[in-house]
Amino acid sequence: MCKGRKELIHDFMEYRIMSAKWNETYTYLLLSFDKYCDHHLNETDISQLMVDEWSATHENESNYSRN
């Protein structure tokens, strides 16, 4: 059985923390992505389309913000 999105995110965070290659900004961004997926998508796995849609700049954002 394949791991779902939440498990993949958790495993990735754990790996990066153990590798000393992590900071709280990453936590905020990954949890923001996971929340986006919960509210906008029915899929449990991560796809390139999901990432592309979430990371696209929206009308109320500049190149330097994610408000």
C-alpha positions, 0 to 999 in steps of 0.5 A, spaced: 500 500 500 502 506 498 503 512 503 498 517 503 500 525 503 500 526 510 504 520 511 509 522 506 509 529 509 511 527 516 516 522 513 519 528 509 519 532 515 522 527 520 528 525 515 530 533 514 530 534 521 534 528 523 539 531 517 539 537 520 536 540 514 530 543 516 527 550 519 520 552 521 519 556 515 519 549 511 514 547 517 509 552 515 510 551 508 508 544 508 503 545 513 500 550 508 500 545 502 497 540 506 491 544 508 490 547 501 490 539 499 485 538 505 480 544 502 481 543 495 482 536 493 479 529 494 486 526 493 490 523 498 497 522 494 501 528 492 501 530 484 505 535 480 498 538 479 497 539 486 504 542 487 503 547 481 496 549 483 498 551 490 505 554 488 502 559 483 502 566 485 495 569 486 492 576 484 493 578 492 500 576 492 507 579 490 513 575 488 515 576 495 509 574 499 504 568 500 498 572 503 
